[in-house]
Amino acid sequence: MTNSMSPAETVAAFLDLMMKKDYDKGLAYVTGDVEYDNVPIGKVQGPAGIRAVLEPFFGPTVSNEYKVLRALTDGGTVILERLDRHLLDNGWVELPVTGVFEVRDGKIALWRDYFDAATIISKWPAG
C-alpha cells in the first residue's frame, strides 16, 4: 500500500484482500477512525469494528469474490456497483451491492454498503 495508489486502486486492493479474508493486510488500507456503514444493518468505527462484522460473516464461506459492474470515481470518492459472491458448502450466494468509499491520504476513511438484507439473510446459514 502506497500513497501513490489512486483511490480506485486503494479500494480494489482493500476489497481483494478482504474477500480473501486477509484481515490484517486488508485493514491496513483503512484509517484508524474509518466508518463502516453496512446500511441495512448498522455502523461500526475503526478497523476492529470492520473486523468484528466481517470475520463472523465470512466465517462459513469457502471462497469470496466480487465483480464490479459499474464504477465511478470523483476525487477521493469511489462508488462501485458490485456483485458480491460467497461460496458456502451448499453453493454460491450472490448479493448485489453498491459501495461508497471515501479515500483520505491514501486510506479508506468511509465505507458504506447498500444492499437488500433480506436477500442475504434468506440464503445465509444460521449461526
C-alpha positions as CSV (number, residue, x, y, z in Angstrom):
1,M,0.0,0.0,0.0
2,T,1.4,3.4,-1.0
3,N,0.0,6.9,-1.2
4,S,0.8,6.7,-4.9
5,M,-2.2,4.5,-5.5
6,S,-5.3,6.1,-6.9
7,P,-8.4,6.0,-4.7
8,A,-9.9,3.3,-7.1
9,E,-6.7,1.2,-6.8
10,T,-6.8,1.6,-3.0
11,V,-10.4,0.4,-2.8
12,A,-9.7,-2.5,-5.2
13,A,-6.6,-3.7,-3.2
14,F,-8.7,-3.5,0.0
15,L,-11.6,-5.5,-1.4
16,D,-9.3,-8.1,-2.9
17,L,-7.7,-8.7,0.5
18,M,-10.9,-8.7,2.5
19,M,-12.6,-11.2,0.1
20,K,-9.6,-13.4,0.7
21,K,-10.2,-13.0,4.5
22,D,-6.7,-11.5,4.9
23,Y,-8.0,-9.0,7.5
24,D,-4.6,-7.9,8.8
25,K,-3.3,-6.8,5.3
26,G,-6.7,-5.5,4.2
27,L,-7.4,-3.4,7.2
28,A,-4.0,-1.6,6.7
29,Y,-5.9,0.2,3.9
30,V,-8.3,1.9,6.3
31,T,-7.8,4.9,8.6
32,G,-7.9,4.4,12.4
33,D,-11.2,6.2,12.5
34,V,-12.8,4.6,9.5
35,E,-16.6,4.5,9.5
36,Y,-18.1,1.3,8.1
37,D,-21.8,1.6,7.4
38,N,-23.4,-1.6,6.5
39,V,-26.6,0.4,5.7
40,P,-29.4,-2.1,6.3
41,I,-27.6,-3.5,9.4
42,G,-25.7,-0.7,11.2
43,K,-22.5,1.3,11.6
44,V,-19.1,0.5,13.2
45,Q,-16.0,2.5,13.7
46,G,-12.3,1.6,13.2
47,P,-10.5,-1.4,11.8
48,A,-11.6,-3.5,14.8
49,G,-15.2,-2.7,14.1
50,I,-14.9,-3.8,10.5
51,R,-13.2,-7.0,11.5
52,A,-15.9,-7.7,14.2
53,V,-18.6,-7.5,11.4
54,L,-16.8,-9.3,8.6
55,E,-14.9,-12.1,10.3
56,P,-18.1,-13.8,11.6
57,F,-19.9,-13.1,8.4
58,F,-17.2,-14.6,6.2
59,G,-16.7,-17.5,8.7
60,P,-18.9,-20.0,6.8
61,T,-17.5,-19.1,3.4
62,V,-15.2,-21.3,1.4
63,S,-14.4,-18.5,-1.0
64,N,-15.5,-14.9,-1.7
65,E,-15.3,-12.8,-4.8
66,Y,-16.7,-9.6,-6.2
67,K,-17.4,-8.4,-9.7
68,V,-17.5,-4.7,-10.4
69,L,-20.5,-3.9,-12.7
70,R,-20.1,-0.1,-12.7
71,A,-17.5,2.2,-11.2
72,L,-17.4,6.0,-10.7
73,T,-14.5,7.9,-9.1
74,D,-14.7,11.6,-8.3
75,G,-11.6,12.8,-6.4
76,G,-11.4,10.7,-3.3
77,T,-14.9,9.2,-3.7
78,V,-15.2,5.8,-5.3
79,I,-18.6,4.3,-6.0
80,L,-18.9,0.7,-7.1
81,E,-21.9,-1.3,-8.2
82,R,-20.8,-4.9,-7.4
83,L,-22.0,-8.4,-7.4
84,D,-20.5,-10.0,-4.2
85,R,-20.3,-13.8,-4.4
86,H,-19.8,-16.1,-1.5
87,L,-19.2,-19.8,-1.8
88,L,-20.8,-21.8,1.0
89,D,-20.8,-25.6,1.5
90,N,-24.1,-25.8,-0.5
91,G,-23.2,-23.4,-3.3
92,W,-22.8,-19.8,-4.3
93,V,-24.8,-16.9,-2.8
94,E,-24.8,-13.7,-4.8
95,L,-25.6,-10.3,-3.4
96,P,-26.0,-7.1,-5.5
97,V,-24.2,-4.3,-3.5
98,T,-23.5,-0.6,-4.1
99,G,-20.5,0.6,-2.1
100,V,-19.4,4.2,-1.5
101,F,-15.8,4.7,-0.3
102,E,-14.1,7.9,0.7
103,V,-10.3,7.8,0.5
104,R,-8.3,10.3,2.5
105,D,-4.5,10.4,2.4
106,G,-4.3,7.1,0.6
107,K,-6.6,5.2,3.1
108,I,-10.3,4.5,3.2
109,A,-12.0,6.7,5.8
110,L,-15.6,5.8,4.9
111,W,-17.1,2.6,3.6
112,R,-20.8,2.5,3.1
113,D,-22.5,-0.6,1.5
114,Y,-26.1,-0.6,0.3
115,F,-27.9,-3.9,-0.2
116,D,-31.1,-5.8,0.5
117,A,-30.5,-7.5,3.8
118,A,-33.4,-10.0,3.2
119,T,-31.6,-11.3,0.1
120,I,-28.5,-12.4,2.0
121,I,-30.2,-13.4,5.3
122,S,-32.6,-15.7,3.5
123,K,-29.7,-17.6,1.9
124,W,-27.1,-17.5,4.8
125,P,-26.6,-20.3,7.3
126,A,-28.0,-19.7,10.7
127,G,-25.3,-19.2,13.2
